[in-house]
C-alpha cells in the first residue's frame, strides 16, 4: 500500500528554517513496508542508500565522503540532473530520532524551501513510513506555474519510484 498527495501547506511545523523559508506546498507519501522498523530505519540511516531510492533518470549521486554519520547538523552534498541541467544540492539533518523520525532541510538546491520529514512507525512485522515534504519553488508566479506543470509531476515520479524500490528491497 502506498499513496501520494500534494496540497497547499496549511500548518507547517514550527522551525527556524520554515520561518525563514515558508513552504507553499506539502507532499505526503505513505508506504507500508514488509520489514520490521529496526531494519527499515537502519536502511534509511545510511545516506548512501538514497541512491537506490531515487529514479535513475535523475543521475543522483552523493558527493559527501563516506561514512556519513546521521545526527543533527550532518551536512550531505548531492548532485542530480533535471534533464540536461546538473544541479548541486545540500541538505542538513535538522532532527534525528532513531526508529521514529529524521528531518533534512535543503540549504542549497533548486527549491526556495525544502523540509523533508521521514516518519517511521512499527506495525507488527511491518513498518509504516510517511514522508512529509514542505516545499516552495523559487521565482514567484513563474515558479507557481512550473510547480503545477512540472514539479508536482516530478515529485510524484520520485516518491512512486521510492515506494516500488522499497517493495523490491523488502519483499516480505
N, C-alpha and C positions, 0 to 999 in steps of 0.2 A: 504494500500500500504506500502510495506517495501522492502528494498534492502540492501545487504551487499557486499562490495568489499574490498579485501585486496590486496595491491600492495606495491611496493618499496616506501619508504619515500623519496620524492624528495625535497620538500621545507617545512621542519618542521617549526613550529612557532619559533620565537626568544624568548628564555628564558634561564636563567642561568642553570636551570635544564637540558634542552636538549643540551646545550653547553657542559655540563659535561658528559651527558649520551646520546650520539647521537642515534636516533632511526634508525632501518633498514627498518621497515615496517610501513604502516598506514592502519588501518581498518576504513572504512567509512560505517556507518549503518544509514539508513534513515527510518523514520517511521511517518506515518500520524495518529494522534490520534484524536478520535471523542470527544474532550472536549476542552473547552477554555484554553488559555495559562495560565491564573492565576491559574486554577485548576491543570493543569499538572505540572506547576513549583512548586506549593505548595507541591504536592506529592513527587517530586524529591528532594525537600529541606529537607525532613525528611529522614535522613540517615537510619533509621530503615526499611523504605520501600524497600531498596535494597534487602533485603532477599526475598521479594515477586517476585522480578525480576530476580532472579538467579536460575538456574536449581537445583532441589533437589539433584541430584547426586553429586553436589559439596559440600554438607553439609555446606553451607555458614552461618556463624554466626558473628554478630558484637560483639566485646569484649569491646568496649568503653562504659562506662556507659551513659545511657540516663539522661537528654536530651542532644542532641548534637546540638550546635548552629553552623549553617553554616556561615562561613566567612573566609577570607584569614587567613591562619595559623592554622585552625582547624585540629587536628590530629585524625584520625579514625583508630582503630585497628580491624582486622578481622581474622577469621580462615576459611580456606577452606580445602577441601580434593581433591586431584587428584588421583583417585583410592584409594589405601590403604595409600597414603602418605599425612599426615597432614601438612599444611603449614600455617604460620602466614604471615599476610600482613598488612602493614601500609601505609596509604595514607595521604597526606597533601593537604588541599584545597589551591590551588595557586591563583585562581581568583574566585570571586563570584559577579555576576551582576544580581540581581533579574529580573526574567522574560526575560532574554536574554541568559545568559550562566553561567556555572561554570566549573572549571578545577580542577581535582585531579591528583596528581602525586605520584607514588609509591616511598616510601623511604625505605621500606623493603618488600621483597617478591620474587617471583620466576623469575621476569624479570630483565634484566640488565637496561632496561628503560621502563617506562610506564607513558605516559602523556595522560590523558583522558579528552577531551573537550566535554561538553554536551551543544549543541546549541538548542535554542528554538525560534520559530517564529510563531506568530499568523497568521492564515489563515481563516478569518471569525470565525465560531464557532468551528473550528478545530485548532490543533497545529501541526506544522511541527517540528519534533525533529531530530537532526542529532548528532550522536556520531562520534567523530574522535579520534581514539586511535593510538598514535605514540608509537611504542614499539620496543624493541630488546630483544632477548633471550641471555642468557649467553653461554659461552663455545665455542666461535669461530665457526669453521667448524662443530663441533658436534651439536652445538646449531642451526645452519642454517638447518641441516638435520632434527632435531627434530621439528623445525618450519614448514618445509614443510610436514612432516608426521603427526604431532600431534597438534601443537599449532594452526595452521590456522583452522583445523577442530574443535578444542575445542572452539575457539573464535566464529566461525560461529554458533556453537551449543548455546553458551551463548546468542548471540545477536538475534538469531532466537527465542529462548525462551522468551527473553525480549519483542520482538515485539508481540508475541502471548499473553503474560501476559498483556501488555498494552491494547490490543484489548479486553481482557476479563474484565479488570478493568474499562475501559472506552468504553463500547459498543456503546455509541451514540444512 
